[in-house]
Amino acid sequence: MAKTVGNLYDQIIDFDNLWKAYLSARKGKRYRRESLRFSENLEENLINIHNHLIWESWEPGRAREFRVYEPKWRDIQAPPFADRIVHHALVRVVEPLFERRFIHHSYACRKGKGAQRAVNAVQALLRQAHARHATPYVVKGDVSKYFASINHAVLFRAISRTVSCQRTLRLWLRITRAYGHENGLGVPVGALTSQLDGNIVMDQFDHAMVDHAGVGAYVRYMDDFVIVAPCKAAAQAILIAAEDELAALELRLNPKSDYFPAIRGVDFAGYRTWATHRLPRKRNIRKAHKSFRRMAADYAAGTIGLDYIQPRINSFLAYAKHCQAHQTVEGVLSDFILQRSTAP
């Protein structure tokens, strides 16, 4: 793929791009303390970022670090609001250059894609496989500790094939090394740029499997991938090839990666999917039960209101409507009773 022509850095630091980056960074966070504080002196703060970027003196701030469990423990580094503006400014300009290369069946962190479309694609592949083959198999894999394992040298070799602007590369590297990742390994989970970094590294795996290994029935959602094979022997060979291709990127296949008959269905991107139907993931239903019980208790105690509860109910219903989950939804909601405590 030909490298970009012209000075990308001027496009990134253009004040109009910074303004649009600010609007993107505050989306959904408009009334948070950090966003409000930045917006109090908006023009002055944007000019300050602009000037630092012009002179390449911009330095990342200190991230807020915390852990989440979804569905396993992840260490999150949440950059300061001002940093997120710089991240958005960079991604707004460079992301379209990489979109041209990404394969169609890569579904994470891309406009017009997402988990629902990834599951739809897997189901379509399962239907095709059952129609063409007697006993199709599924290869399901993911990368062990993916974001923490991304090698900066591997990442920037891939980036440099598309971006030649040295100032842009220096800014991107400065962001990648920030928030505790100066050792050349890992990207900050919580930074917008890391989503693009993740897709850029795995794009090499996509093309290795689809273009060189000849795998046609392939779907990826970030570091999780599903491949539908015509038979058991083909699935075995594909899993070995996947392990080799990931090793070339200095990544390791999760030991839980496996192959199995397609008739068992596939647990992927939030659903359990078969050629004929789709069910909610069991752990998502357990999580919903737990979340709804907690909300009922908090509502009874008066610590939350309906304005907090309603969007979470809507989110659960939106998830459930994409699968056969009528009875499951009834079971979850039947236990969800909202009543204020009458205790003094």
Phi, psi and chi 1 to 4 in degrees:
 res  aa     phi    psi   chi1   chi2   chi3   chi4
   1 MET       -  133.3 -176.8  174.2 -178.9      -
   2 ALA   -67.8  145.0      -      -      -      -
   3 LYS   -74.3  161.8  -71.6 -171.2  178.2 -178.1
   4 THR   -69.5  150.6   55.2      -      -      -
   5 VAL  -110.6  143.3  177.6      -      -      -
   6 GLY    95.1 -179.7      -      -      -      -
   7 ASN   -97.4   96.8 -168.7  -17.7      -      -
   8 LEU   -63.6  -33.7  -77.1 -178.8      -      -
   9 TYR   -60.2  -38.8 -165.0   75.1      -      -
  10 ASP   -62.0  -35.1  -73.7  -14.8      -      -
  11 GLN   -69.4  -38.5  -61.4  174.7   45.6      -
  12 ILE   -65.3  -45.1  -66.7  165.7      -      -
  13 ILE   -90.3   -0.1   69.9  171.7      -      -
  14 ASP   -54.1  135.9  178.8   79.9      -      -
  15 PHE   -62.4  -35.5 -162.0   81.9      -      -
  16 ASP   -64.1  -37.6 -177.2   59.2      -      -
  17 ASN   -67.0  -38.2 -173.0   52.0      -      -
  18 LEU   -65.1  -37.9  -69.6  176.5      -      -
  19 TRP   -62.7  -46.3  165.4 -107.5      -      -
  20 LYS   -66.7  -33.8  -68.8  175.3 -179.5  175.9
  21 ALA   -65.3  -39.1      -      -      -      -
  22 TYR   -60.9  -45.3  157.7   73.4      -      -
  23 LEU   -61.8  -38.9  -65.1  177.8      -      -
  24 SER   -68.6  -40.1  -63.1      -      -      -
  25 ALA   -66.7  -32.6      -      -      -      -
  26 ARG   -88.7   -6.4   77.2  167.3 -173.2  176.0
  27 LYS   -59.2  123.9 -169.4  173.4 -178.2  179.2
  28 GLY    78.1   -3.6      -      -      -      -
  29 LYS  -130.9   21.1  -56.2  176.1  177.7   69.0
  30 ARG   -58.9  -35.6 -171.9  168.8 -175.8  172.8
  31 TYR  -104.3   13.1  -60.5  106.4      -      -
  32 ARG   -76.6  152.2  -68.1 -171.5 -178.7  179.2
  33 ARG   -55.7  -45.5 -175.9 -177.5  -54.0  168.4
  34 GLU   -65.0  -40.2 -164.4  176.6   16.0      -
  35 SER   -66.9  -43.5  174.9      -      -      -
  36 LEU   -63.2  -40.9  -70.6  170.0      -      -
  37 ARG   -63.3  -43.0 -171.7 -178.0  -57.3  122.3
  38 PHE   -64.6  -38.7 -173.1   94.0      -      -
  39 SER   -74.0  -18.4  -58.8      -      -      -
  40 GLU   -60.6  -37.3  -73.6  175.4   -2.7      -
  41 ASN  -124.0   57.9  -62.4  -65.4      -      -
  42 LEU   -59.3  -53.2  177.0   58.0      -      -
  43 GLU   -62.8  -43.2 -174.0  174.5    5.9      -
  44 GLU   -62.3  -42.7  178.5 -177.8  -20.4      -
  45 ASN   -68.0  -40.2  -72.4  -29.5      -      -
  46 LEU   -67.2  -39.3  -75.7  178.8      -      -
  47 ILE   -63.4  -38.8  -70.6  173.2      -      -
  48 ASN   -62.0  -46.3 -178.5   52.7      -      -
  49 ILE   -61.0  -45.3  -68.8  173.7      -      -
  50 HIS   -57.8  -46.5 -174.8 -125.5      -      -
  51 ASN   -64.9  -42.3  -73.3  -24.4      -      -
  52 HIS   -63.4  -37.8  -82.3  -65.6      -      -
  53 LEU   -69.4  -37.6  -70.8  172.3      -      -
  54 ILE   -57.9  -45.5  -72.4  173.4      -      -
  55 TRP   -92.1    5.4  -64.0  103.3      -      -
  56 GLU    55.2   36.7  -67.2 -169.0   72.8      -
  57 SER  -106.7    4.7   58.7      -      -      -
  58 TRP   -66.8  134.6  177.2   82.2      -      -
  59 GLU  -128.5  139.7  -68.6  -68.7  -20.4      -
  60 PRO   -62.1  147.8  -19.9   31.9      -      -
  61 GLY   -84.6 -166.4      -      -      -      -
  62 ARG   -92.9  126.6 -176.2  173.8 -179.4  177.5
  63 ALA   -79.3  152.4      -      -      -      -
  64 ARG   -88.6  123.7 -179.9  171.0   57.1   90.9
  65 GLU  -108.2  138.1  -61.3 -173.0   10.0      -
  66 PHE  -158.2  171.9   55.3   95.6      -      -
  67 ARG  -118.8  143.5  -57.1 -170.0   85.2 -163.9
  68 VAL  -128.4  156.1  -63.1      -      -      -
  69 TYR  -119.8  100.1 -172.1   80.9      -      -
  70 GLU  -156.0   83.9 -119.3  179.4   31.7      -
  71 PRO   -91.3    8.3   34.4  -34.9      -      -
  72 LYS  -132.1  167.2   54.7 -171.0  175.6 -176.4
  73 TRP   -68.1  131.4  -74.9  110.8      -      -
  74 ARG  -130.3  136.1  -63.7 -178.5 -173.3  -85.2
  75 ASP   -89.1  120.8  -66.5  -46.4      -      -
  76 ILE  -106.9  135.3  -53.4  -63.4      -      -
  77 GLN  -114.9  104.9  -60.8   85.4   34.0      -
  78 ALA   -92.5  108.3      -      -      -      -
  79 PRO   -66.0  156.0  -17.8   31.3      -      -
  80 PRO   -58.5  158.1  -19.3   30.3      -      -
  81 PHE   -58.4  -41.7 -177.1   76.8      -      -
  82 ALA   -61.4  -37.6      -      -      -      -
  83 ASP   -65.2  -39.3  -73.9   24.3      -      -
  84 ARG   -62.6  -29.4  -66.3 -159.2  -66.4  -88.6
  85 ILE   -64.0  -43.6  -66.4  172.5      -      -
  86 VAL   -63.5  -41.1  177.1      -      -      -
  87 HIS   -60.7  -46.6  -59.1  175.4      -      -
  88 HIS   -63.9  -39.1  -83.8  -83.2      -      -
  89 ALA   -61.2  -42.0      -      -      -      -
  90 LEU   -66.4  -50.4  171.9   65.5      -      -
  91 VAL   -65.2  -36.9  170.7      -      -      -
  92 ARG   -55.9  -34.3  -80.9  177.4   51.8   81.3
  93 VAL   -90.1  -41.3  172.1      -      -      -
  94 VAL   -90.0  -27.0  -58.9      -      -      -
  95 GLU   -58.0  -43.4 -173.3  172.5   41.1      -
  96 PRO   -58.4  -28.2  -24.5   35.0      -      -
  97 LEU   -67.0  -33.3  -54.6  174.0      -      -
  98 PHE   -86.8  -28.5  -67.3   92.3      -      -
  99 GLU   -56.4  -32.8  -87.3  -68.9  -32.6      -
 100 ARG   -62.7  -26.0  -57.9  168.8 -170.7  169.2
 101 ARG   -94.4  -32.5  174.9 -179.6  170.7   82.9
 102 PHE   -58.3  142.9  -67.9  160.5      -      -
 103 ILE   -72.9  161.0   66.8  168.7      -      -
 104 HIS   -62.7  -40.2  175.7   74.0      -      -
 105 HIS   -90.9   36.6  -73.1  -52.6      -      -
 106 SER  -109.6  118.8  164.0      -      -      -
 107 TYR  -116.2   -7.5  -73.0   90.9      -      -
 108 ALA   -89.8  138.5      -      -      -      -
 109 CYS    55.9   41.2  -51.6      -      -      -
 110 ARG  -135.6  142.1  -62.6  176.9   65.1 -166.3
 111 LYS   -64.5  136.3  -67.1  178.2 -178.4  177.5
 112 GLY    78.1    8.2      -      -      -      -
 113 LYS  -114.8 -130.5  -59.6  -70.4 -174.7  176.6
 114 GLY   105.6  173.5      -      -      -      -
 115 ALA   -64.1  -41.1      -      -      -      -
 116 GLN   -61.6  -43.8  -60.8  -63.7  -17.0      -
 117 ARG   -68.7  -33.2  -74.3 -176.1  169.0   86.6
 118 ALA   -62.8  -43.7      -      -      -      -
 119 VAL   -66.7  -40.5  173.1      -      -      -
 120 ASN   -58.6  -41.3  -70.0  -17.3      -      -
 121 ALA   -65.3  -41.8      -      -      -      -
 122 VAL   -62.4  -44.0  166.2      -      -      -
 123 GLN   -63.2  -38.8 -170.7  165.4   49.9      -
 124 ALA   -63.5  -40.1      -      -      -      -
 125 LEU   -66.4  -37.2  -67.5  178.0      -      -
 126 LEU   -65.0  -41.3  -70.8  172.4      -      -
 127 ARG   -63.5  -44.1  -72.9  171.0  178.1  163.6
 128 GLN   -62.6  -42.0  -66.4  168.8   13.6      -
 129 ALA   -65.6  -42.9      -      -      -      -
 130 HIS   -65.9  -30.0  -78.4  -66.1      -      -
 131 ALA   -75.3  -26.8      -      -      -      -
 132 ARG  -101.7  -26.7  -65.0  173.3 -177.0  172.7
 133 HIS  -127.4  149.8  -49.4  -70.1      -      -
 134 ALA   -69.3  -47.3      -      -      -      -
 135 THR  -136.3   74.2   54.1      -      -      -
 136 PRO   -65.8  152.5   24.6  -33.4      -      -
 137 TYR  -119.7  160.1  -94.1   65.6      -      -
 138 VAL  -118.9  133.5  168.6      -      -      -
 139 VAL  -103.4  121.0  177.0      -      -      -
 140 LYS  -122.4  122.5 -177.4  175.2 -179.4  -68.0
 141 GLY  -143.5  167.8      -      -      -      -
 142 ASP  -155.6  169.2   66.4  -78.4      -      -
 143 VAL   -93.5  134.3  179.9      -      -      -
 144 SER   -68.8  122.2  178.3      -      -      -
 145 LYS    48.9   57.5  -59.9  178.1 -179.0  177.5
 146 TYR   -56.8  -62.6 -179.6   50.6      -      -
 147 PHE   -62.0  -35.6  -75.3  101.8      -      -
 148 ALA   -71.9  -16.1      -      -      -      -
 149 SER  -102.0   -5.5  -58.8      -      -      -
 150 ILE   -65.0  122.5  -68.1  176.7      -      -
 151 ASN   -84.8  126.4 -175.7  -73.0      -      -
 152 HIS   -60.8  -37.4  -64.7 -179.6      -      -
 153 ALA   -65.5  -42.6      -      -      -      -
 154 VAL   -64.1  -44.5  172.0      -      -      -
 155 LEU   -59.5  -48.7  169.2   63.7      -      -
 156 PHE   -78.5  -19.7  -82.3   88.3      -      -
 157 ARG   -64.7  -41.0  -85.6 -160.4  -59.3  -89.5
 158 ALA   -69.3  -42.9      -      -      -      -
 159 ILE   -62.0  -41.9  -68.4  172.9      -      -
 160 SER   -67.9  -16.6  -61.8      -      -      -
 161 ARG   -71.4  -19.5  -65.2 -171.4 -169.2  109.9
 162 THR  -112.5  -35.5  -61.3      -      -      -
 163 VAL  -111.4  123.2  173.9      -      -      -
 164 SER  -107.8  -11.3   59.5      -      -      -
 165 CYS   -66.8  114.1  173.9      -      -      -
 166 GLN   -66.8  -35.4  -67.6  -58.2  -54.1      -
 167 ARG   -67.1  -37.7  -61.0  178.6   80.9 -169.0
 168 THR   -65.2  -43.5  -61.8      -      -      -
 169 LEU   -63.0  -38.3  -68.5  171.4      -      -
 170 ARG   -66.2  -41.6  -74.3 -163.2  -66.6  -90.8
 171 LEU   -63.7  -45.6  173.4   63.0      -      -
 172 TRP   -61.3  -42.9 -158.4  -27.6      -      -
 173 LEU   -65.3  -37.3 -177.1   59.8      -      -
 174 ARG   -62.2  -40.2 -165.6  171.8  -62.6  130.8
 175 ILE   -67.3  -44.0  -66.7  170.0      -      -
 176 THR   -63.5  -35.6  -56.0      -      -      -
 177 ARG   -81.9   -5.3  -72.6  175.5  171.9  171.0
 178 ALA   -79.8  171.8      -      -      -      -
 179 TYR    59.2   41.0  -39.0  117.3      -      -
 180 GLY    87.6   22.4      -      -      -      -
 181 HIS  -124.8   43.7  -65.4  -85.3      -      -
 182 GLU   -81.0   -8.9  -56.8   91.1  -13.4      -
 183 ASN   -86.5    9.2   62.2   -8.5      -      -
 184 GLY    81.5   11.9      -      -      -      -
 185 LEU  -139.8  131.2 -162.0   64.1      -      -
 186 GLY    90.2  152.3      -      -      -      -
 187 VAL  -124.8  151.1  -65.0      -      -      -
 188 PRO   -71.1  114.2   23.5  -31.8      -      -
 189 VAL   -68.9  121.8  178.6      -      -      -
 190 GLY   120.1  -15.9      -      -      -      -
 191 ALA   -93.6  135.6      -      -      -      -
 192 LEU   -56.6  -39.3  178.0   68.0      -      -
 193 THR   -61.3  -28.7   50.2      -      -      -
 194 SER   -67.4  -30.9  -63.0      -      -      -
 195 GLN   -62.5  -44.7  -62.1  174.4    5.9      -
 196 LEU   -68.1  -41.1 -179.9   56.2      -      -
 197 ASP   -55.0  -45.7  -67.7  -18.5      -      -
 198 GLY   -61.2  -41.5      -      -      -      -
 199 ASN   -70.2  -34.1  -89.9  -25.4      -      -
 200 ILE   -66.3  -43.2  -70.8  170.7      -      -
 201 VAL   -66.7  -47.1  171.9      -      -      -
 202 MET   -72.5  -19.1  -74.2  -59.2  -73.4      -
 203 ASP   -60.2  -33.7  174.0   66.5      -      -
 204 GLN   -65.2  -39.2  -61.2  170.0   91.1      -
 205 PHE   -65.6  -42.5  176.9   73.7      -      -
 206 ASP   -53.5  -52.3  -64.2  -17.6      -      -
 207 HIS   -68.9  -33.4  -75.7  -80.1      -      -
 208 ALA   -63.4  -41.6      -      -      -      -
 209 MET   -76.3  -43.9  -60.9  -55.1  -67.4      -
 210 VAL   -79.6  -45.3  173.5      -      -      -
 211 ASP   -84.4  -38.1  -60.3  -18.1      -      -
 212 HIS  -103.9  -39.5  -54.6  -53.7      -      -
 213 ALA   -84.0   -8.3      -      -      -      -
 214 GLY    72.7   26.3      -      -      -      -
 215 VAL   -87.2  113.7  174.7      -      -      -
 216 GLY   -92.1  -37.1      -      -      -      -
 217 ALA   -90.4   81.0      -      -      -      -
 218 TYR  -135.8  134.3  173.5   94.0      -      -
 219 VAL  -139.3  136.3  173.2      -      -      -
 220 ARG  -128.6  138.8  179.0  174.4   63.7   81.3
 221 TYR  -127.3   98.6 -170.8   83.5      -      -
 222 MET    56.7 -113.5 -165.2   43.1   73.2      -
 223 ASP  -100.6    5.0   64.9  -52.4      -      -
 224 ASP   -93.8  133.1  -67.6  -62.9      -      -
 225 PHE  -136.2  150.8   60.4   90.0      -      -
 226 VAL  -127.9  131.5  168.9      -      -      -
 227 ILE  -128.2  128.5  -59.5  168.5      -      -
 228 VAL  -100.1  122.2 -176.8      -      -      -
 229 ALA  -110.8  154.6      -      -      -      -
 230 PRO   -70.8  -23.2   22.7  -32.8      -      -
 231 CYS  -160.1  175.7   60.8      -      -      -
 232 LYS   -64.5  -43.2 -177.3  176.8 -178.6  179.2
 233 ALA   -62.2  -41.4      -      -      -      -
 234 ALA   -64.5  -39.7      -      -      -      -
 235 ALA   -63.0  -42.3      -      -      -      -
 236 GLN   -58.8  -46.4  -71.1  174.9  -38.8      -
 237 ALA   -65.0  -38.5      -      -      -      -
 238 ILE   -65.9  -41.4  -73.4  169.5      -      -
 239 LEU   -64.5  -38.3 -172.0   60.1      -      -
 240 ILE   -64.9  -43.1  -67.5  170.7      -      -
 241 ALA   -62.9  -40.2      -      -      -      -
 242 ALA   -62.5  -42.9      -      -      -      -
 243 GLU   -62.0  -41.2 -172.6  169.4   21.2      -
 244 ASP   -66.2  -42.7  -69.7  -17.2      -      -
 245 GLU   -67.2  -36.8  -66.3  -63.1  -14.7      -
 246 LEU   -68.6  -38.2  -72.7  173.1      -      -
 247 ALA   -60.9  -34.9      -      -      -      -
 248 ALA   -64.5  -22.7      -      -      -      -
 249 LEU   -97.7   10.6  -61.3  172.0      -      -
 250 GLU    61.0   38.1  -60.4 -167.6   25.5      -
 251 LEU  -120.4  159.0  -62.5  170.4      -      -
 252 ARG  -118.4  137.0  -72.9 -167.7  -51.6  111.6
 253 LEU   -70.3  134.1 -169.3   66.5      -      -
 254 ASN   -58.8  129.9 -170.8  -40.4      -      -
 255 PRO   -57.5  -22.1  -23.3   33.1      -      -
 256 LYS   -77.1   -9.1  -65.7 -178.5 -179.6  179.3
 257 SER   -60.0  142.6  -58.5      -      -      -
 258 ASP  -158.6  176.0 -158.9    1.2      -      -
 259 TYR  -129.5  151.8   55.0   89.3      -      -
 260 PHE  -162.6  163.0   45.1   85.1      -      -
 261 PRO   -60.8  137.9  -22.4   33.8      -      -
 262 ALA   -62.9  -23.0      -      -      -      -
 263 ILE   -63.9  -18.3 -162.1  170.3      -      -
 264 ARG   -74.6  -17.0  -81.8  175.3   41.9 -174.4
 265 GLY    84.5  169.8      -      -      -      -
 266 VAL  -128.1  126.2 -174.3      -      -      -
 267 ASP   -90.3  105.3 -171.3  -18.2      -      -
 268 PHE  -155.4  135.2  177.0   70.7      -      -
 269 ALA    52.7   38.9      -      -      -      -
 270 GLY    96.2   -5.5      -      -      -      -
 271 TYR  -135.3  160.2  -62.3   90.4      -      -
 272 ARG  -103.5  116.6  -66.9  176.8  -69.1  147.5
 273 THR  -118.7  132.3  -57.1      -      -      -
 274 TRP  -119.3  170.7  -71.0  -99.3      -      -
 275 ALA   -62.4  -30.5      -      -      -      -
 276 THR   -99.4  -21.6   53.1      -      -      -
 277 HIS  -161.1  177.1   63.4  -71.1      -      -
 278 ARG  -144.7  137.3 -170.2 -177.3  -54.0  169.1
 279 LEU  -124.6  156.7  -63.7  176.2      -      -
 280 PRO   -69.4  152.4   24.9  -33.0      -      -
 281 ARG   -69.3  135.0 -179.1  176.8  -87.1  170.2
 282 LYS   -58.8  -42.2  -69.1 -179.6 -179.5  178.8
 283 ARG   -68.5  -26.7   66.3  169.2  175.5 -112.3
 284 ASN   -68.6  -36.6  -72.4   -5.5      -      -
 285 ILE   -69.6  -41.2  -61.5  -55.5      -      -
 286 ARG   -59.8  -41.9  -71.2 -164.1  -64.0  -91.4
 287 LYS   -64.3  -39.0 -179.9 -179.5  176.3 -177.6
 288 ALA   -64.0  -45.6      -      -      -      -
 289 HIS   -55.4  -47.8  -87.2  -67.3      -      -
 290 LYS   -64.4  -43.3 -176.3  176.9  179.3 -179.5
 291 SER   -64.6  -42.4  174.2      -      -      -
 292 PHE   -69.0  -37.4  -81.0   39.4      -      -
 293 ARG   -62.9  -40.5  -76.5 -163.3  -62.5  -91.3
 294 ARG   -66.2  -41.0 -175.1  170.3   58.7 -110.9
 295 MET   -65.0  -39.3  -77.1 -165.5  -66.2      -
 296 ALA   -62.0  -41.5      -      -      -      -
 297 ALA   -66.9  -42.1      -      -      -      -
 298 ASP   -67.4  -36.4  -70.3  -16.7      -      -
 299 TYR   -66.1  -42.0 -178.4   81.5      -      -
 300 ALA   -61.1  -36.5      -      -      -      -
 301 ALA   -79.0  -10.0      -      -      -      -
 302 GLY    82.5   14.5      -      -      -      -
 303 THR   -88.4  -16.1   56.8      -      -      -
 304 ILE  -134.9  160.7   61.6  171.6      -      -
 305 GLY  -121.2 -175.7      -      -      -      -
 306 LEU   -65.7  -26.4  -66.8  177.8      -      -
 307 ASP   -65.3  -26.5   58.9  -29.0      -      -
 308 TYR   -81.9  -39.2  178.4   88.9      -      -
 309 ILE   -75.8  -43.3  -67.0  170.6      -      -
 310 GLN   -55.6  -48.9 -170.0   61.8   52.4      -
 311 PRO   -63.6  -27.9   19.3  -30.4      -      -
 312 ARG   -75.5  -34.1  -74.2  158.0  177.9   80.3
 313 ILE   -65.5  -44.2  -66.0  176.6      -      -
 314 ASN   -61.3  -38.7  -68.3  -19.3      -      -
 315 SER   -64.4  -43.1  176.7      -      -      -
 316 PHE   -64.4  -43.0  172.7   69.2      -      -
 317 LEU   -65.8  -36.5  -66.5  176.5      -      -
 318 ALA   -65.2  -38.4      -      -      -      -
 319 TYR   -65.3  -45.3  162.7   74.4      -      -
 320 ALA   -72.2  -25.4      -      -      -      -
 321 LYS   -70.2  -13.2   76.1  176.8 -177.1  179.5
 322 HIS   -91.2   11.4  -67.0  -76.3      -      -
 323 CYS  -150.8  175.0   61.0      -      -      -
 324 GLN   -81.9   92.7  -74.1   70.3   37.8      -
 325 ALA  -140.0   25.2      -      -      -      -
 326 HIS   -59.7  -51.3  179.8   71.4      -      -
 327 GLN   -66.0  -36.4  -69.9 -176.2  -28.2      -
 328 THR   -62.9  -45.1  -58.9      -      -      -
 329 VAL   -62.2  -43.0  170.1      -      -      -
 330 GLU   -59.9  -40.2  -77.7 -170.1  -13.9      -
 331 GLY   -65.4  -39.5      -      -      -      -
 332 VAL   -69.5  -46.0  171.2      -      -      -
 333 LEU   -77.9  -25.0  -65.2 -177.4      -      -
 334 SER   -64.7  -28.3   64.6      -      -      -
 335 ASP   -88.8   -2.5  -63.8  -28.3      -      -
 336 PHE   -96.8   93.5 -174.4   51.8      -      -
 337 ILE  -114.0  124.6  -60.1  171.8      -      -
 338 LEU  -100.7  121.3  -66.0  177.1      -      -
 339 GLN  -153.4  128.7 -174.0  174.6   -5.3      -
 340 ARG   -71.3  142.7  -68.8  -66.0 -168.3 -171.5
 341 SER   -69.1  138.8  173.8      -      -      -
 342 THR   -97.1    1.3   57.7      -      -      -
 343 ALA   -67.0  143.5      -      -      -      -
 344 PRO   -68.9      -   23.5  -31.9      -      -
